[in-house]
Amino acid sequence: MANINPQYETIAKQFVDFYYQTFDADRAKLIDLYRPESMLTFESSSVQGAQAIVEKLSSLPFQKVAHKVGTLDSQPNPTGGAIILVTGQLLVDEEQNPMNYTQTFQLFPDDKGSFFIYNDVFKLVYG
Amino acid sequence: MANINPQYETIAKQFVDFYYQTFDADRAKLIDLYRPESMLTFESSSVQGAQAIVEKLSSLPFQKVAHKVGTLDSQPNPTGGAIILVTGQLLVDEEQNPMNYTQTFQLFPDDKGSFFIYNDVFKLVYG
């Protein structure tokens, strides 16, 4: 039985704001958004589990990063969560030229009335 | 209880090949890949249901289209299906300059041992 969350757009926007703010400020703190079953595919390299995901993100070879979301589209999934497609640009360290990226997230509700990331796929876009 | 399909990568690749071959040959035939609950968000415009989705795709203002998949990443979802992130390029009609796009699909199994598209989000990427 499908459970469509009528607030999916609001949830998606709040999540995306929070995710990139946290990523750009202190990406180790993203651990709270993942669970043991969560998956991250970052530039076609995959890891599973909150700990492994945050280790992967923390090991990326830049000190400073700034994400700028260009577009955000979301749809509900049948679990009461949402699927999100972001396109945007990011700047790392002292680099002046932004890189285009796309990222998709699938959020599932947890048992505390919040949401966690089940699927996370990130890809740079070369034009 | 999660149902992870160990064949998710093969399913994702076969699906993506079939989807764009069908889209580029006769996009009205994509109707078999959608169900009444399926959602399409195409350039931030959303429709629901196989019939409405195919009408939307068929109404796009080009006669010829060729998709070229650049990257395909997939992860399993807990229903036995998969989530897919594609980046690629497309050429329409006599246009010589390809457009970059990104598209995410969520596939769910049907009761016949096949898969249908539950979520479909398409977005052009401007660099």
gemmi code that builds the backbone of each chain (N, CA, C; Angstrom):
import gemmi

chains = {
    "A": [
        ("MET", (0.865, -1.193, 0.000), (0.000, 0.000, 0.000), (0.895, 1.233, 0.000)),
        ("ALA", (0.671, 2.072, -0.972), (1.534, 3.260, -1.095), (1.212, 4.279, -0.010)),
        ("ASN", (2.252, 4.887, 0.513), (2.134, 5.943, 1.509), (2.796, 7.196, 0.922)),
        ("ILE", (1.978, 8.028, 0.262), (2.508, 9.233, -0.403), (2.479, 10.390, 0.592)),
        ("ASN", (3.633, 10.988, 0.807), (3.739, 12.112, 1.743), (3.410, 13.414, 1.010)),
        ("PRO", (2.300, 14.087, 1.398), (1.932, 15.315, 0.666), (2.945, 16.449, 0.844)),
        ("GLN", (3.828, 16.314, 1.824), (4.843, 17.347, 2.099), (6.166, 17.061, 1.390)),
        ("TYR", (6.152, 16.214, 0.385), (7.434, 15.759, -0.163), (8.291, 16.899, -0.715)),
        ("GLU", (7.651, 17.909, -1.300), (8.450, 18.998, -1.879), (9.148, 19.812, -0.788)),
        ("THR", (8.422, 20.098, 0.267), (8.999, 20.843, 1.392), (10.126, 20.047, 2.034)),
        ("ILE", (9.879, 18.752, 2.227), (10.903, 17.872, 2.808), (12.154, 17.874, 1.932)),
        ("ALA", (11.950, 17.768, 0.630), (13.081, 17.720, -0.302), (13.882, 19.016, -0.241)),
        ("LYS", (13.200, 20.153, -0.241), (13.918, 21.438, -0.238), (14.681, 21.633, 1.077)),
        ("GLN", (14.021, 21.331, 2.189), (14.688, 21.494, 3.491), (15.886, 20.559, 3.590)),
        ("PHE", (15.697, 19.333, 3.100), (16.799, 18.373, 3.131), (17.989, 18.874, 2.323)),
        ("VAL", (17.738, 19.318, 1.102), (18.833, 19.740, 0.212), (19.569, 20.937, 0.808)),
        ("ASP", (18.833, 21.894, 1.340), (19.488, 23.039, 2.008), (20.399, 22.556, 3.131)),
        ("PHE", (19.846, 21.691, 3.977), (20.590, 21.222, 5.139), (21.798, 20.380, 4.727)),
        ("TYR", (21.580, 19.539, 3.720), (22.658, 18.636, 3.290), (23.883, 19.417, 2.816)),
        ("TYR", (23.673, 20.368, 1.915), (24.841, 21.080, 1.360), (25.438, 22.078, 2.347)),
        ("GLN", (24.605, 22.680, 3.186), (25.163, 23.541, 4.245), (26.089, 22.731, 5.147)),
        ("THR", (25.624, 21.538, 5.512), (26.428, 20.685, 6.382), (27.676, 20.195, 5.652)),
        ("PHE", (27.497, 19.779, 4.397), (28.635, 19.305, 3.601), (29.710, 20.379, 3.540)),
        ("ASP", (29.308, 21.608, 3.264), (30.286, 22.675, 3.042), (30.908, 23.169, 4.351)),
        ("ALA", (30.192, 22.983, 5.469), (30.710, 23.466, 6.761), (31.573, 22.401, 7.452)),
        ("ASP", (31.072, 21.169, 7.504), (31.798, 20.099, 8.203), (31.206, 18.768, 7.779)),
        ("ARG", (31.763, 18.192, 6.728), (31.085, 17.046, 6.116), (31.063, 15.810, 6.994)),
        ("ALA", (31.877, 15.741, 8.027), (31.788, 14.604, 8.959), (30.422, 14.563, 9.645)),
        ("LYS", (29.777, 15.715, 9.772), (28.475, 15.755, 10.442), (27.331, 15.192, 9.608)),
        ("LEU", (27.612, 14.876, 8.350), (26.581, 14.243, 7.518), (26.235, 12.845, 8.017)),
        ("ILE", (27.039, 12.301, 8.921), (26.808, 10.928, 9.380), (25.403, 10.729, 9.923)),
        ("ASP", (24.828, 11.762, 10.501), (23.485, 11.625, 11.072), (22.399, 11.425, 10.017)),
        ("LEU", (22.726, 11.718, 8.750), (21.728, 11.585, 7.683), (21.723, 10.194, 7.058)),
        ("TYR", (22.687, 9.374, 7.418), (22.802, 8.033, 6.835), (22.546, 6.963, 7.886)),
        ("ARG", (22.280, 5.745, 7.424), (22.033, 4.588, 8.285), (22.916, 3.431, 7.812)),
        ("PRO", (22.928, 2.310, 8.526), (23.788, 1.191, 8.085), (23.469, 0.705, 6.667)),
        ("GLU", (22.202, 0.820, 6.250), (21.798, 0.325, 4.935), (21.968, 1.358, 3.822)),
        ("SER", (22.366, 2.574, 4.166), (22.494, 3.649, 3.166), (23.612, 3.358, 2.172)),
        ("MET", (23.420, 3.825, 0.946), (24.426, 3.632, -0.105), (24.825, 4.968, -0.705)),
        ("LEU", (26.127, 5.109, -0.952), (26.657, 6.267, -1.665), (27.438, 5.779, -2.876)),
        ("THR", (27.119, 6.337, -4.042), (27.958, 6.144, -5.226), (28.483, 7.516, -5.608)),
        ("PHE", (29.782, 7.714, -5.417), (30.417, 9.013, -5.658), (31.392, 8.839, -6.810)),
        ("GLU", (31.080, 9.463, -7.946), (31.920, 9.300, -9.133), (32.150, 7.811, -9.424)),
        ("SER", (31.047, 7.058, -9.361), (31.004, 5.635, -9.718), (31.744, 4.717, -8.757)),
        ("SER", (32.130, 5.229, -7.598), (32.730, 4.414, -6.549), (31.712, 4.285, -5.415)),
        ("SER", (31.394, 3.046, -5.027), (30.275, 2.813, -4.110), (30.719, 2.332, -2.742)),
        ("VAL", (30.059, 2.858, -1.704), (30.241, 2.381, -0.338), (28.880, 2.294, 0.329)),
        ("GLN", (28.809, 1.471, 1.386), (27.547, 1.300, 2.104), (27.765, 1.498, 3.591)),
        ("GLY", (26.790, 2.160, 4.230), (26.820, 2.353, 5.672), (27.287, 3.755, 6.032)),
        ("ALA", (26.665, 4.316, 7.071), (26.937, 5.708, 7.444), (28.414, 5.967, 7.675)),
        ("GLN", (29.066, 5.051, 8.396), (30.473, 5.260, 8.734), (31.350, 5.285, 7.486)),
        ("ALA", (31.148, 4.306, 6.616), (31.957, 4.225, 5.394), (31.672, 5.403, 4.469)),
        ("ILE", (30.420, 5.842, 4.432), (30.057, 6.969, 3.566), (30.762, 8.241, 4.038)),
        ("VAL", (30.728, 8.485, 5.333), (31.339, 9.717, 5.832), (32.867, 9.657, 5.731)),
        ("GLU", (33.420, 8.458, 5.881), (34.865, 8.328, 5.647), (35.209, 8.651, 4.193)),
        ("LYS", (34.387, 8.160, 3.292), (34.606, 8.459, 1.862), (34.516, 9.961, 1.609)),
        ("LEU", (33.456, 10.581, 2.106), (33.273, 12.017, 1.860), (34.392, 12.832, 2.511)),
        ("SER", (34.823, 12.399, 3.696), (35.866, 13.144, 4.407), (37.226, 12.996, 3.741)),
        ("SER", (37.406, 11.914, 2.978), (38.701, 11.657, 2.331), (38.838, 12.381, 0.988)),
        ("LEU", (37.799, 13.053, 0.540), (37.891, 13.717, -0.770), (38.971, 14.799, -0.708)),
        ("PRO", (39.760, 14.933, -1.773), (40.998, 15.721, -1.699), (40.786, 17.227, -1.862)),
        ("PHE", (39.961, 17.798, -1.003), (39.853, 19.261, -0.957), (39.567, 19.633, 0.488)),
        ("GLN", (39.964, 20.861, 0.840), (39.712, 21.353, 2.192), (38.425, 22.153, 2.247)),
        ("LYS", (38.261, 23.030, 1.245), (37.077, 23.884, 1.199), (36.218, 23.470, 0.031)),
        ("VAL", (34.917, 23.509, 0.221), (34.010, 23.202, -0.883), (32.750, 24.047, -0.707)),
        ("ALA", (32.230, 24.513, -1.827), (30.969, 25.270, -1.807), (30.072, 24.742, -2.915)),
        ("HIS", (28.923, 24.202, -2.513), (27.916, 23.745, -3.470), (26.930, 24.879, -3.740)),
        ("LYS", (26.567, 25.018, -4.990), (25.508, 25.964, -5.354), (24.450, 25.187, -6.127)),
        ("VAL", (23.291, 25.042, -5.525), (22.212, 24.286, -6.171), (21.608, 25.133, -7.291)),
        ("GLY", (21.548, 24.548, -8.476), (20.919, 25.241, -9.602), (19.460, 24.866, -9.732)),
        ("THR", (19.192, 23.569, -9.757), (17.811, 23.087, -9.871), (17.587, 21.946, -8.896)),
        ("LEU", (16.366, 21.823, -8.449), (15.977, 20.768, -7.515), (14.594, 20.293, -7.946)),
        ("ASP", (14.478, 19.030, -8.289), (13.180, 18.433, -8.601), (12.957, 17.254, -7.689)),
        ("SER", (11.741, 17.086, -7.228), (11.458, 15.978, -6.315), (10.145, 15.303, -6.684)),
        ("GLN", (10.043, 14.061, -6.271), (8.808, 13.271, -6.404), (8.656, 12.452, -5.133)),
        ("PRO", (7.432, 12.120, -4.768), (7.252, 11.221, -3.632), (7.613, 9.788, -4.004)),
        ("ASN", (8.019, 8.999, -3.008), (8.103, 7.550, -3.208), (7.008, 6.897, -2.343)),
        ("PRO", (6.761, 5.611, -2.518), (5.605, 5.012, -1.823), (5.832, 4.679, -0.352)),
        ("THR", (6.989, 5.083, 0.198), (7.269, 4.816, 1.618), (6.987, 6.025, 2.497)),
        ("GLY", (6.491, 7.122, 1.921), (6.342, 8.361, 2.679), (7.564, 9.253, 2.581)),
        ("GLY", (8.523, 8.864, 1.772), (9.725, 9.661, 1.555), (9.691, 10.332, 0.192)),
        ("ALA", (10.866, 10.577, -0.359), (10.960, 11.322, -1.613), (12.219, 10.935, -2.365)),
        ("ILE", (12.165, 11.184, -3.671), (13.346, 11.067, -4.512), (13.633, 12.471, -5.045)),
        ("ILE", (14.907, 12.815, -5.120), (15.323, 14.185, -5.431), (16.394, 14.141, -6.513)),
        ("LEU", (16.279, 15.029, -7.494), (17.352, 15.211, -8.485), (17.819, 16.660, -8.414)),
        ("VAL", (19.104, 16.827, -8.124), (19.721, 18.148, -8.031), (20.685, 18.316, -9.199)),
        ("THR", (20.698, 19.494, -9.797), (21.841, 19.879, -10.623), (22.428, 21.144, -10.016)),
        ("GLY", (23.742, 21.274, -10.100), (24.348, 22.430, -9.481), (25.805, 22.566, -9.873)),
        ("GLN", (26.463, 23.454, -9.158), (27.876, 23.697, -9.401), (28.609, 23.641, -8.077)),
        ("LEU", (29.871, 23.255, -8.142), (30.663, 23.294, -6.916), (32.050, 23.846, -7.181)),
        ("LEU", (32.537, 24.518, -6.170), (33.876, 25.104, -6.191), (34.681, 24.478, -5.074)),
        ("VAL", (35.908, 24.057, -5.378), (36.753, 23.494, -4.325), (38.009, 24.331, -4.149)),
        ("ASP", (38.400, 24.474, -2.870), (39.625, 25.186, -2.501), (39.697, 26.541, -3.217)),
        ("GLU", (40.835, 26.832, -3.877), (40.994, 28.156, -4.477), (40.646, 28.161, -5.964)),
        ("GLU", (40.077, 27.074, -6.436), (39.700, 26.956, -7.839), (38.666, 28.028, -8.192)),
        ("GLN", (38.849, 28.631, -9.374), (37.929, 29.699, -9.786), (36.816, 29.184, -10.702)),
        ("ASN", (37.042, 28.034, -11.314), (36.054, 27.517, -12.266), (35.172, 26.471, -11.612)),
        ("PRO", (33.872, 26.736, -11.541), (32.993, 25.742, -10.930), (32.874, 24.492, -11.801)),
        ("MET", (32.602, 23.364, -11.150), (32.310, 22.108, -11.837), (30.809, 21.869, -11.770)),
        ("ASN", (30.246, 21.395, -12.873), (28.833, 21.017, -12.859), (28.687, 19.631, -12.262)),
        ("TYR", (27.635, 19.449, -11.494), (27.374, 18.116, -10.953), (25.872, 17.840, -10.957)),
        ("THR", (25.566, 16.576, -10.830), (24.188, 16.150, -10.612), (24.204, 15.134, -9.479)),
        ("GLN", (23.134, 15.117, -8.701), (23.079, 14.211, -7.552), (21.628, 13.797, -7.326)),
        ("THR", (21.433, 12.529, -7.090), (20.082, 12.062, -6.762), (20.107, 11.434, -5.379)),
        ("PHE", (19.064, 11.729, -4.616), (18.890, 11.193, -3.266), (17.552, 10.482, -3.190)),
        ("GLN", (17.519, 9.384, -2.459), (16.226, 8.832, -2.053), (16.155, 8.886, -0.526)),
        ("LEU", (15.115, 9.562, -0.040), (14.892, 9.682, 1.402), (13.794, 8.732, 1.841)),
        ("PHE", (14.041, 8.087, 2.971), (13.015, 7.257, 3.617), (12.736, 7.830, 4.994)),
        ("PRO", (11.509, 7.700, 5.479), (11.225, 8.144, 6.846), (11.876, 7.206, 7.856)),
        ("ASP", (12.298, 7.763, 8.991), (12.763, 6.899, 10.070), (11.630, 6.769, 11.093)),
        ("ASP", (11.895, 6.091, 12.186), (10.815, 5.861, 13.158), (10.689, 7.004, 14.172)),
        ("LYS", (11.417, 8.100, 13.916), (11.334, 9.260, 14.818), (10.680, 10.463, 14.144)),
        ("GLY", (10.052, 10.242, 12.984), (9.391, 11.348, 12.292), (10.332, 12.176, 11.444)),
        ("SER", (11.562, 11.698, 11.256), (12.509, 12.398, 10.401), (12.804, 11.523, 9.172)),
        ("PHE", (13.861, 11.857, 8.454), (14.172, 11.160, 7.209), (15.655, 10.842, 7.162)),
        ("PHE", (15.995, 9.766, 6.486), (17.400, 9.449, 6.248), (17.609, 9.159, 4.772)),
        ("ILE", (18.874, 9.204, 4.366), (19.244, 8.955, 2.975), (19.429, 7.456, 2.783)),
        ("TYR", (18.627, 6.878, 1.897), (18.823, 5.465, 1.552), (19.742, 5.350, 0.326)),
        ("ASN", (19.427, 6.114, -0.719), (20.253, 6.123, -1.940), (20.842, 7.509, -2.155)),
        ("ASP", (22.103, 7.562, -2.547), (22.804, 8.824, -2.819), (23.774, 8.551, -3.970)),
        ("VAL", (23.545, 9.192, -5.100), (24.405, 9.014, -6.272), (24.853, 10.396, -6.753)),
        ("PHE", (26.165, 10.600, -6.777), (26.754, 11.883, -7.169), (27.578, 11.698, -8.431)),
        ("LYS", (27.448, 12.649, -9.345), (28.221, 12.552, -10.590), (28.575, 13.936, -11.113)),
        ("LEU", (29.843, 14.141, -11.429), (30.228, 15.361, -12.141), (29.726, 15.286, -13.579)),
        ("VAL", (29.386, 16.440, -14.135), (28.878, 16.515, -15.508), (29.882, 17.307, -16.337)),
        ("TYR", (30.424, 16.654, -17.354), (31.368, 17.317, -18.252), (30.655, 17.651, -19.553)),
        ("GLY", (30.668, 18.916, -19.918), (29.874, 19.366, -21.078), (30.640, 19.236, -22.384)),
    ],
    "B": [
        ("MET", (10.966, -5.380, 5.516), (12.114, -6.253, 5.223), (12.645, -5.919, 3.829)),
        ("ALA", (13.884, -5.582, 3.766), (14.452, -5.156, 2.478), (14.625, -6.361, 1.549)),
        ("ASN", (14.338, -6.129, 0.291), (14.503, -7.135, -0.747), (15.482, -6.565, -1.779)),
        ("ILE", (16.769, -6.870, -1.577), (17.807, -6.326, -2.462), (18.016, -7.286, -3.628)),
        ("ASN", (17.874, -6.769, -4.838), (18.035, -7.588, -6.032), (19.512, -7.616, -6.431)),
        ("PRO", (20.153, -8.792, -6.362), (21.590, -8.838, -6.682), (21.883, -8.515, -8.143)),
        ("GLN", (20.850, -8.541, -8.984), (21.028, -8.264, -10.416), (20.782, -6.801, -10.760)),
        ("TYR", (20.791, -5.922, -9.764), (20.339, -4.550, -10.031), (21.146, -3.829, -11.111)),
        ("GLU", (22.449, -4.119, -11.185), (23.255, -3.413, -12.190), (22.902, -3.857, -13.604)),
        ("THR", (22.710, -5.148, -13.771), (22.324, -5.678, -15.084), (20.950, -5.154, -15.479)),
        ("ILE", (20.034, -5.173, -14.523), (18.686, -4.654, -14.785), (18.760, -3.190, -15.200)),
        ("ALA", (19.556, -2.408, -14.484), (19.656, -0.975, -14.779), (20.222, -0.748, -16.181)),
        ("LYS", (21.268, -1.482, -16.538), (21.883, -1.281, -17.860), (20.933, -1.698, -18.980)),
        ("GLN", (20.280, -2.834, -18.802), (19.346, -3.289, -19.838), (18.177, -2.323, -19.966)),
        ("PHE", (17.693, -1.848, -18.838), (16.601, -0.890, -18.868), (16.997, 0.385, -19.613)),
        ("VAL", (18.149, 0.933, -19.275), (18.576, 2.204, -19.883), (18.760, 2.050, -21.393)),
        ("ASP", (19.385, 0.948, -21.816), (19.518, 0.696, -23.263), (18.149, 0.672, -23.929)),
        ("PHE", (17.248, -0.098, -23.350), (15.921, -0.270, -23.945), (15.137, 1.047, -23.940)),
        ("TYR", (15.237, 1.766, -22.838), (14.472, 3.012, -22.705), (14.844, 4.016, -23.798)),
        ("TYR", (16.142, 4.261, -23.966), (16.533, 5.296, -24.939), (16.404, 4.805, -26.381)),
        ("GLN", (16.613, 3.513, -26.606), (16.360, 2.991, -27.965), (14.900, 3.202, -28.339)),
        ("THR", (14.014, 2.893, -27.381), (12.582, 3.051, -27.646), (12.227, 4.524, -27.784)),
        ("PHE", (12.765, 5.357, -26.894), (12.491, 6.798, -26.951), (12.870, 7.342, -28.326)),
        ("ASP", (14.047, 6.970, -28.807), (14.555, 7.559, -30.041), (13.865, 6.980, -31.276)),
        ("ALA", (13.317, 5.769, -31.164), (12.664, 5.132, -32.317), (11.181, 5.509, -32.386)),
        ("ASP", (10.475, 5.404, -31.264), (9.022, 5.675, -31.256), (8.590, 5.847, -29.810)),
        ("ARG", (8.627, 7.087, -29.328), (8.463, 7.300, -27.894), (7.078, 6.958, -27.373)),
        ("ALA", (6.083, 6.831, -28.249), (4.753, 6.390, -27.793), (4.814, 4.982, -27.194)),
        ("LYS", (5.786, 4.200, -27.631), (5.893, 2.813, -27.133), (6.446, 2.729, -25.710)),
        ("LEU", (6.901, 3.845, -25.177), (7.362, 3.842, -23.781), (6.214, 3.585, -22.809)),
        ("ILE", (4.986, 3.645, -23.291), (3.827, 3.482, -22.398), (3.886, 2.177, -21.608)),
        ("ASP", (4.474, 1.145, -22.191), (4.528, -0.155, -21.509), (5.450, -0.136, -20.282)),
        ("LEU", (6.303, 0.878, -20.186), (7.246, 0.953, -19.058), (6.672, 1.695, -17.855)),
        ("TYR", (5.496, 2.320, -18.041), (4.900, 3.106, -16.957), (3.605, 2.443, -16.481)),
        ("ARG", (3.140, 2.854, -15.283), (1.906, 2.352, -14.693), (1.055, 3.554, -14.262)),
        ("PRO", (-0.162, 3.324, -13.791), (-0.989, 4.476, -13.381), (-0.334, 5.330, -12.291)),
        ("GLU", (0.477, 4.713, -11.425), (1.086, 5.452, -10.312), (2.437, 6.100, -10.682)),
        ("SER", (2.909, 5.856, -11.892), (4.223, 6.379, -12.310), (4.201, 7.901, -12.409)),
        ("MET", (5.350, 8.498, -12.126), (5.485, 9.954, -12.196), (6.625, 10.336, -13.110)),
        ("LEU", (6.390, 11.379, -13.911), (7.438, 11.974, -14.742), (7.543, 13.453, -14.407)),
        ("THR", (8.772, 13.910, -14.131), (9.040, 15.342, -14.039), (10.030, 15.652, -15.142)),
        ("PHE", (9.558, 16.388, -16.150), (10.365, 16.695, -17.327), (10.595, 18.193, -17.351)),
        ("GLU", (11.830, 18.610, -17.139), (12.144, 20.039, -17.070), (11.207, 20.743, -16.084)),
        ("SER", (11.051, 20.109, -14.913), (10.292, 20.647, -13.776), (8.783, 20.711, -13.989)),
        ("SER", (8.289, 20.068, -15.041), (6.843, 19.949, -15.267), (6.450, 18.496, -14.994)),
        ("SER", (5.463, 18.301, -14.109), (5.167, 16.945, -13.631), (3.820, 16.422, -14.111)),
        ("VAL", (3.795, 15.153, -14.473), (2.562, 14.449, -14.805), (2.608, 13.072, -14.162)),
        ("GLN", (1.425, 12.495, -13.983), (1.333, 11.153, -13.377), (0.482, 10.242, -14.241)),
        ("GLY", (0.903, 8.985, -14.346), (0.147, 7.973, -15.072), (0.722, 7.730, -16.454)),
        ("ALA", (0.714, 6.461, -16.871), (1.342, 6.068, -18.132), (0.812, 6.882, -19.314)),
        ("GLN", (-0.500, 7.042, -19.378), (-1.099, 7.744, -20.523), (-0.629, 9.200, -20.577)),
        ("ALA", (-0.717, 9.877, -19.441), (-0.320, 11.296, -19.392), (1.170, 11.467, -19.654)),
        ("ILE", (1.971, 10.532, -19.173), (3.417, 10.609, -19.373), (3.758, 10.485, -20.858)),
        ("VAL", (3.126, 9.520, -21.523), (3.445, 9.328, -22.940), (2.901, 10.469, -23.787)),
        ("GLU", (1.762, 11.026, -23.385), (1.270, 12.224, -24.092), (2.260, 13.367, -23.939)),
        ("LYS", (2.793, 13.539, -22.741), (3.790, 14.588, -22.510), (5.029, 14.364, -23.372)),
        ("LEU", (5.541, 13.145, -23.364), (6.761, 12.865, -24.135), (6.510, 13.011, -25.635)),
        ("SER", (5.315, 12.595, -26.067), (4.995, 12.667, -27.500), (4.790, 14.100, -27.967)),
        ("SER", (4.446, 14.986, -27.035), (4.182, 16.386, -27.396), (5.440, 17.232, -27.449)),
        ("LEU", (6.580, 16.674, -27.087), (7.804, 17.483, -27.084), (8.100, 17.940, -28.514)),
        ("PRO", (8.562, 19.182, -28.668), (8.612, 19.804, -29.990), (9.828, 19.433, -30.819)),
        ("PHE", (9.992, 18.137, -31.050), (11.022, 17.702, -31.996), (10.503, 16.436, -32.657)),
        ("GLN", (11.007, 16.194, -33.878), (10.613, 14.981, -34.598), (11.625, 13.876, -34.365)),
        ("LYS", (12.900, 14.254, -34.462), (13.963, 13.260, -34.300), (14.722, 13.554, -33.027)),
        ("VAL", (15.125, 12.511, -32.342), (15.932, 12.704, -31.141), (16.886, 11.522, -31.008)),
        ("ALA", (18.081, 11.817, -30.558), (19.075, 10.763, -30.312), (19.718, 11.019, -28.957)),
        ("HIS", (19.541, 10.068, -28.045), (20.181, 10.134, -26.738), (21.511, 9.372, -26.801)),
        ("LYS", (22.515, 9.940, -26.180), (23.795, 9.240, -26.037), (24.129, 9.208, -24.547)),
        ("VAL", (24.089, 8.014, -23.977), (24.371, 7.877, -22.545), (25.871, 8.040, -22.308)),
        ("GLY", (26.232, 8.924, -21.406), (27.637, 9.116, -21.056), (28.010, 8.289, -19.840)),
        ("THR", (27.215, 8.394, -18.765), (27.474, 7.631, -17.545), (26.172, 7.065, -17.019)),
        ("LEU", (26.273, 5.939, -16.366), (25.120, 5.265, -15.767), (25.577, 4.708, -14.423)),
        ("ASP", (24.933, 5.159, -13.363), (25.206, 4.607, -12.037), (23.908, 4.098, -11.456)),
        ("SER", (23.979, 2.969, -10.769), (22.753, 2.398, -10.209), (23.003, 1.892, -8.798)),
        ("GLN", (21.935, 1.829, -8.050), (21.932, 1.241, -6.705), (20.632, 0.456, -6.557)),
        ("PRO", (20.642, -0.575, -5.716), (19.383, -1.276, -5.445), (18.483, -0.442, -4.536)),
        ("ASN", (17.184, -0.659, -4.639), (16.255, -0.146, -3.624), (15.691, -1.345, -2.863)),
        ("PRO", (14.997, -1.113, -1.756), (14.594, -2.258, -0.913), (13.367, -3.017, -1.413)),
        ("THR", (12.876, -2.696, -2.623), (11.713, -3.403, -3.177), (12.120, -4.474, -4.173)),
        ("GLY", (13.431, -4.672, -4.394), (13.871, -5.575, -5.450), (14.106, -4.862, -6.769)),
        ("GLY", (13.949, -3.561, -6.769), (14.197, -2.754, -7.965), (15.509, -2.006, -7.854)),
        ("ALA", (15.581, -0.855, -8.521), (16.832, -0.103, -8.582), (16.551, 1.369, -8.784)),
        ("ILE", (17.532, 2.168, -8.420), (17.528, 3.584, -8.732), (18.727, 3.823, -9.646)),
        ("ILE", (18.528, 4.692, -10.633), (19.516, 4.882, -11.702), (19.744, 6.374, -11.898)),
        ("LEU", (21.011, 6.758, -12.041), (21.338, 8.133, -12.434), (22.122, 8.089, -13.733)),
        ("VAL", (21.576, 8.748, -14.757), (22.201, 8.817, -16.077), (22.674, 10.244, -16.316)),
        ("THR", (23.855, 10.404, -16.906), (24.196, 11.672, -17.536), (24.483, 11.377, -18.993)),
        ("GLY", (24.123, 12.307, -19.854), (24.304, 12.059, -21.272), (24.098, 13.302, -22.092)),
        ("GLN", (24.021, 13.073, -23.386), (23.807, 14.157, -24.330), (22.688, 13.769, -25.267)),
        ("LEU", (21.968, 14.774, -25.758), (20.947, 14.475, -26.757), (20.985, 15.500, -27.873)),
        ("LEU", (20.642, 14.986, -29.036), (20.565, 15.794, -30.253), (19.139, 15.737, -30.760)),
        ("VAL", (18.569, 16.890, -31.092), (17.211, 16.890, -31.646), (17.228, 17.452, -33.058)),
        ("ASP", (16.385, 16.802, -33.916), (16.193, 17.236, -35.294), (17.545, 17.467, -35.977)),
        ("GLU", (17.728, 18.624, -36.618), (18.959, 18.846, -37.395), (19.997, 19.625, -36.588)),
        ("GLU", (19.733, 19.803, -35.306), (20.657, 20.536, -34.442), (22.017, 19.824, -34.383)),
        ("GLN", (23.093, 20.612, -34.467), (24.436, 20.018, -34.457), (25.055, 19.987, -33.057)),
        ("ASN", (24.550, 20.818, -32.156), (25.145, 20.915, -30.826), (24.339, 20.099, -29.825)),
        ("PRO", (24.973, 19.091, -29.233), (24.231, 18.289, -28.255), (23.948, 19.081, -26.985)),
        ("MET", (22.863, 18.712, -26.303), (22.526, 19.270, -24.999), (22.882, 18.234, -23.941)),
        ("ASN", (23.438, 18.706, -22.830), (23.706, 17.797, -21.710), (22.434, 17.597, -20.897)),
        ("TYR", (22.237, 16.385, -20.446), (21.079, 16.136, -19.589), (21.462, 15.165, -18.480)),
        ("THR", (20.615, 15.149, -17.467), (20.712, 14.135, -16.424), (19.316, 13.603, -16.183)),
        ("GLN", (19.224, 12.331, -15.834), (17.910, 11.714, -15.626), (18.033, 10.647, -14.558)),
        ("THR", (17.077, 10.640, -13.655), (17.057, 9.584, -12.646), (15.767, 8.791, -12.779)),
        ("PHE", (15.888, 7.478, -12.638), (14.750, 6.563, -12.697), (14.723, 5.743, -11.420)),
        ("GLN", (13.535, 5.471, -10.945), (13.389, 4.414, -9.938), (12.515, 3.312, -10.531)),
        ("LEU", (13.065, 2.098, -10.557), (12.351, 0.925, -11.080), (11.836, 0.079, -9.933)),
        ("PHE", (10.602, -0.364, -10.089), (10.019, -1.330, -9.148), (9.681, -2.595, -9.923)),
        ("PRO", (9.753, -3.752, -9.265), (9.333, -4.986, -9.943), (7.822, -5.006, -10.107)),
        ("ASP", (7.344, -5.598, -11.195), (5.901, -5.825, -11.323), (5.609, -7.283, -10.942)),
        ("ASP", (4.378, -7.703, -11.070), (4.027, -9.067, -10.637), (4.246, -10.098, -11.745)),
        ("LYS", (4.900, -9.668, -12.838), (5.175, -10.597, -13.936), (6.680, -10.868, -14.086)),
        ("GLY", (7.458, -10.457, -13.101), (8.892, -10.697, -13.174), (9.637, -9.649, -13.969)),
        ("SER", (8.949, -8.572, -14.327), (9.607, -7.480, -15.034), (9.641, -6.242, -14.138)),
        ("PHE", (9.922, -5.083, -14.719), (10.085, -3.860, -13.944), (9.329, -2.715, -14.614)),
        ("PHE", (8.872, -1.787, -13.811), (8.264, -0.581, -14.372), (8.899, 0.635, -13.722)),
        ("ILE", (8.699, 1.778, -14.372), (9.252, 3.040, -13.880), (8.254, 3.638, -12.887)),
        ("TYR", (8.692, 3.816, -11.653), (7.858, 4.516, -10.672), (8.181, 6.013, -10.671)),
        ("ASN", (9.482, 6.347, -10.579), (9.922, 7.753, -10.605), (10.788, 7.990, -11.838)),
        ("ASP", (10.588, 9.129, -12.484), (11.362, 9.512, -13.670), (11.513, 11.030, -13.628)),
        ("VAL", (12.753, 11.490, -13.461), (13.009, 12.935, -13.406), (14.094, 13.258, -14.428)),
        ("PHE", (13.756, 14.146, -15.360), (14.662, 14.530, -16.456), (14.996, 16.006, -16.332)),
        ("LYS", (16.271, 16.336, -16.536), (16.668, 17.747, -16.449), (17.822, 18.034, -17.404)),
        ("LEU", (17.684, 19.077, -18.195), (18.817, 19.549, -18.991), (19.841, 20.202, -18.064)),
        ("VAL", (21.111, 20.087, -18.414), (22.194, 20.664, -17.609), (22.875, 21.750, -18.436)),
        ("TYR", (22.856, 22.960, -17.928), (23.509, 24.081, -18.600), (24.807, 24.397, -17.891)),
        ("GLY", (25.900, 24.357, -18.608), (27.220, 24.500, -17.972), (27.643, 25.957, -17.841)),
    ],
}
model = gemmi.Model(1)
for chain_id, residues in chains.items():
    chain = gemmi.Chain(chain_id)
    for i, (resn, *xyz) in enumerate(residues, 1):
        res = gemmi.Residue()
        res.name, res.seqid = resn, gemmi.SeqId(i, " ")
        for name, pos in zip(("N", "CA", "C"), xyz):
            atom = gemmi.Atom()
            atom.name, atom.element = name, gemmi.Element(name[0])
            atom.pos, atom.b_iso = gemmi.Position(*pos), 0.0
            res.add_atom(atom)
        chain.add_residue(res)
    model.add_chain(chain)
structure = gemmi.Structure()
structure.add_model(model)
structure.setup_entities()
